């Protein structure tokens, strides 16, 4: 299978046993296979995970993440409008006045 760096796959497992050190034990909203508590484990992978034949896994969810969208979000966050020097001076004066009055 070719790996496409444009996509990653977030896989969440619900299992009766912890799968790794990041597993978190939670009470289930409804019983799954007669279990009321289970461990949640989330992993981000570069490829679609193979079918897991672990009997302790109750549920599995795979979500495809478009990394190009994530990169675009980061670029938009980086382009926040910068404050003008006059506005910075005004805020600095306000802060200094507050410190002097204390």
Backbone as CSV, one residue per row, in Angstrom:
resi,resn,N_x,N_y,N_z,CA_x,CA_y,CA_z,C_x,C_y,C_z
1,UNK,0.846,-1.180,0.000,0.000,0.000,0.000,0.893,1.246,0.000
2,UNK,0.635,2.181,-0.882,1.382,3.433,-0.925,0.904,4.348,0.185
3,UNK,1.845,4.988,0.847,1.491,5.933,1.893,1.342,7.311,1.279
4,UNK,0.243,7.951,1.560,-0.012,9.287,1.056,0.091,10.235,2.239
5,UNK,1.082,11.111,2.243,1.297,11.992,3.384,0.209,13.054,3.504
6,UNK,-0.655,13.159,2.505,-1.736,14.131,2.558,-2.791,13.723,3.590
7,UNK,-2.880,12.423,3.870,-3.889,11.928,4.796,-3.253,11.171,5.951
8,UNK,-3.892,11.264,7.098,-3.562,10.437,8.258,-4.873,9.833,8.738
9,UNK,-4.776,8.811,9.560,-5.957,8.100,10.028,-5.955,8.055,11.547
10,UNK,-7.009,8.616,12.136,-7.172,8.574,13.582,-8.031,7.361,13.912
11,UNK,-7.485,6.443,14.690,-8.186,5.217,15.038,-8.455,5.220,16.534
12,UNK,-9.708,5.037,16.910,-10.087,4.954,18.315,-10.610,3.559,18.592
13,UNK,-10.063,2.946,19.627,-10.478,1.610,20.034,-11.174,1.689,21.384
14,UNK,-12.216,0.890,21.562,-12.839,0.673,22.860,-12.596,-0.791,23.179
15,UNK,-11.877,-1.052,24.273,-11.494,-2.427,24.583,-11.675,-2.723,26.070
16,UNK,-11.726,-4.004,26.386,-11.880,-4.424,27.781,-10.559,-4.389,28.536
17,UNK,-9.427,-4.324,27.822,-8.100,-4.260,28.433,-7.346,-3.070,27.844
18,UNK,-6.441,-2.450,28.609,-5.658,-1.340,28.043,-4.752,-1.835,26.918
19,UNK,-4.754,-1.112,25.795,-3.920,-1.499,24.651,-2.509,-0.929,24.751
20,UNK,-2.367,0.217,25.413,-1.049,0.805,25.660,-1.148,1.744,26.851
21,UNK,-0.078,2.487,27.124,-0.055,3.346,28.312,-0.962,4.566,28.189
22,UNK,-1.457,4.879,26.993,-2.338,6.035,26.822,-3.813,5.678,26.969
23,UNK,-4.127,4.427,27.207,-5.522,3.993,27.342,-6.145,4.620,28.589
24,UNK,-7.400,5.043,28.447,-8.126,5.682,29.541,-9.383,4.869,29.829
25,UNK,-9.600,4.537,31.098,-10.773,3.753,31.470,-11.964,4.687,31.659
26,UNK,-13.093,4.337,31.033,-14.320,5.139,31.098,-15.532,4.236,31.288
27,UNK,-16.559,4.822,31.883,-17.847,4.135,31.981,-18.566,4.334,30.650
28,UNK,-19.113,3.263,30.111,-19.804,3.327,28.825,-21.219,3.875,29.008
29,UNK,-21.723,4.569,28.017,-23.078,5.122,28.070,-24.121,4.014,28.046
30,UNK,-23.791,2.917,27.400,-24.665,1.742,27.349,-23.776,0.508,27.274
31,UNK,-24.252,-0.628,27.731,-23.413,-1.831,27.710,-23.083,-2.277,26.285
32,UNK,-21.834,-2.680,26.089,-21.380,-3.258,24.830,-20.856,-4.648,25.171
33,UNK,-21.480,-5.657,24.605,-21.111,-7.053,24.891,-21.057,-7.303,26.403
34,UNK,-22.071,-6.807,27.100,-22.249,-6.976,28.545,-21.175,-6.268,29.373
35,UNK,-20.453,-5.329,28.793,-19.430,-4.559,29.502,-19.974,-3.158,29.775
36,UNK,-19.790,-2.660,31.007,-20.244,-1.307,31.349,-19.081,-0.320,31.456
37,UNK,-17.853,-0.832,31.533,-16.655,0.003,31.543,-15.671,-0.539,30.517
38,UNK,-14.897,0.370,29.919,-13.927,-0.062,28.911,-12.805,0.963,28.814
39,UNK,-11.764,0.604,28.095,-10.609,1.475,27.878,-10.695,2.101,26.485
40,UNK,-10.478,3.418,26.426,-10.444,4.144,25.155,-8.984,4.392,24.790
41,UNK,-8.626,4.087,23.558,-7.276,4.323,23.061,-7.382,4.967,21.683
42,UNK,-6.674,6.072,21.480,-6.679,6.754,20.186,-5.256,6.806,19.647
43,UNK,-5.123,6.469,18.365,-3.823,6.494,17.696,-3.974,7.209,16.359
44,UNK,-2.948,7.950,15.961,-2.928,8.591,14.648,-1.880,7.864,13.817
45,UNK,-2.318,7.323,12.683,-1.461,6.486,11.846,-1.334,7.069,10.443
46,UNK,-0.274,6.678,9.735,-0.052,7.133,8.361,-0.817,6.306,7.338
47,UNK,-1.235,5.114,7.712,-1.962,4.254,6.780,-3.195,3.680,7.470
48,UNK,-4.082,3.129,6.672,-5.292,2.525,7.226,-4.872,1.315,8.053
49,UNK,-5.312,1.243,9.308,-4.898,0.115,10.142,-5.495,-1.197,9.646
50,UNK,-4.709,-2.245,9.758,-5.187,-3.572,9.373,-6.263,-4.014,10.364
51,UNK,-7.086,-4.945,9.934,-8.125,-5.480,10.813,-7.459,-6.118,12.029
52,UNK,-7.890,-5.722,13.193,-7.289,-6.211,14.426,-8.060,-7.434,14.903
53,UNK,-7.334,-8.506,15.206,-7.995,-9.725,15.671,-7.773,-9.906,17.171
54,UNK,-7.976,-8.842,17.917,-7.834,-8.879,19.365,-9.229,-9.032,19.966
55,UNK,-9.499,-10.106,20.699,-10.850,-10.320,21.233,-11.256,-9.305,22.294
56,UNK,-10.303,-8.555,22.854,-10.660,-7.571,23.875,-11.219,-6.280,23.271
57,UNK,-11.096,-6.089,21.955,-11.602,-4.871,21.313,-13.106,-5.003,21.090
58,UNK,-13.847,-4.057,21.681,-15.302,-4.057,21.558,-15.764,-3.262,20.340
59,UNK,-15.154,-2.094,20.117,-15.509,-1.226,18.993,-14.243,-0.588,18.440
60,UNK,-14.329,-0.144,17.168,-13.214,0.547,16.524,-13.785,1.601,15.590
61,UNK,-13.168,2.777,15.580,-13.589,3.862,14.698,-12.356,4.416,14.007
62,UNK,-12.412,4.508,12.676,-11.303,5.063,11.896,-11.806,6.322,11.205
63,UNK,-11.093,7.437,11.431,-11.451,8.719,10.827,-10.286,9.171,9.961
64,UNK,-10.578,9.533,8.712,-9.555,10.003,7.776,-9.355,11.502,7.988
65,UNK,-8.114,11.912,8.225,-7.785,13.316,8.472,-7.050,13.858,7.256
66,UNK,-7.571,14.939,6.678,-6.918,15.585,5.539,-5.892,16.573,6.081
67,UNK,-4.625,16.250,5.941,-3.560,17.087,6.486,-3.453,18.424,5.758
68,UNK,-3.893,18.502,4.505,-3.868,19.770,3.770,-4.810,20.772,4.431
69,UNK,-5.970,20.300,4.907,-6.905,21.180,5.611,-6.298,21.670,6.916
70,UNK,-5.618,20.791,7.624,-4.977,21.166,8.888,-3.903,22.220,8.646
71,UNK,-3.136,22.065,7.566,-2.090,23.033,7.241,-2.708,24.387,6.910
72,UNK,-3.833,24.384,6.192,-4.511,25.638,5.852,-5.009,26.335,7.113
73,UNK,-5.520,25.568,8.087,-5.979,26.154,9.344,-4.817,26.817,10.079
74,UNK,-3.658,26.167,10.090,-2.495,26.728,10.771,-2.043,28.018,10.101
75,UNK,-2.105,28.073,8.775,-1.710,29.278,8.051,-2.658,30.421,8.389
76,UNK,-3.962,30.142,8.447,-4.930,31.178,8.789,-4.698,31.688,10.202
77,UNK,-4.363,30.793,11.136,-4.083,31.216,12.502,-2.854,32.111,12.548
78,UNK,-1.871,31.817,11.728,-0.633,32.591,11.724,-0.841,33.985,11.147
79,UNK,-1.861,34.183,10.337,-2.095,35.466,9.678,-3.030,36.373,10.480
80,UNK,-2.998,36.274,11.799,-3.824,37.158,12.619,-3.333,38.594,12.436
81,UNK,-4.257,39.554,12.454,-3.834,40.946,12.253,-2.945,41.413,13.404
82,UNK,-1.876,42.109,13.035,-0.946,42.612,14.039,-1.440,43.959,14.552
83,UNK,-1.156,44.222,15.814,-1.534,45.499,16.402,-0.617,46.603,15.877
84,UNK,-1.198,47.771,15.711,-0.405,48.914,15.279,0.402,49.433,16.465
85,UNK,1.460,50.149,16.168,2.346,50.663,17.212,1.589,51.592,18.156
86,UNK,0.672,52.400,17.609,-0.094,53.318,18.449,-0.952,52.547,19.451
87,UNK,-1.561,51.452,18.990,-2.390,50.646,19.878,-1.537,49.993,20.962
88,UNK,-0.356,49.532,20.591,0.547,48.932,21.574,0.974,49.958,22.621
89,UNK,1.303,51.169,22.167,1.696,52.232,23.095,0.564,52.547,24.063
90,UNK,-0.660,52.601,23.551,-1.817,52.909,24.388,-2.014,51.820,25.446
91,UNK,-1.919,50.561,25.052,-2.078,49.456,26.000,-0.956,49.464,27.034
92,UNK,0.254,49.759,26.596,1.385,49.815,27.512,1.185,50.920,28.547
93,UNK,0.701,52.072,28.116,0.431,53.176,29.038,-0.635,52.783,30.051
94,UNK,-1.695,52.080,29.595,-2.752,51.636,30.505,-2.198,50.684,31.561
95,UNK,-1.351,49.775,31.147,-0.765,48.812,32.088,0.122,49.528,33.099
96,UNK,0.930,50.459,32.608,1.812,51.203,33.506,1.015,52.048,34.490
97,UNK,-0.084,52.661,34.047,-0.930,53.458,34.933,-1.550,52.584,36.014
98,UNK,-1.964,51.373,35.652,-2.539,50.448,36.629,-1.510,50.090,37.697
99,UNK,-0.264,49.861,37.286,0.788,49.504,38.232,1.113,50.670,39.160
100,UNK,1.081,51.888,38.638,1.394,53.064,39.439,0.304,53.312,40.471
101,UNK,-0.957,53.099,40.105,-2.070,53.355,41.021,-2.203,52.288,42.098
102,UNK,-1.547,51.167,41.945,-1.653,50.087,42.946,-0.831,50.357,44.148
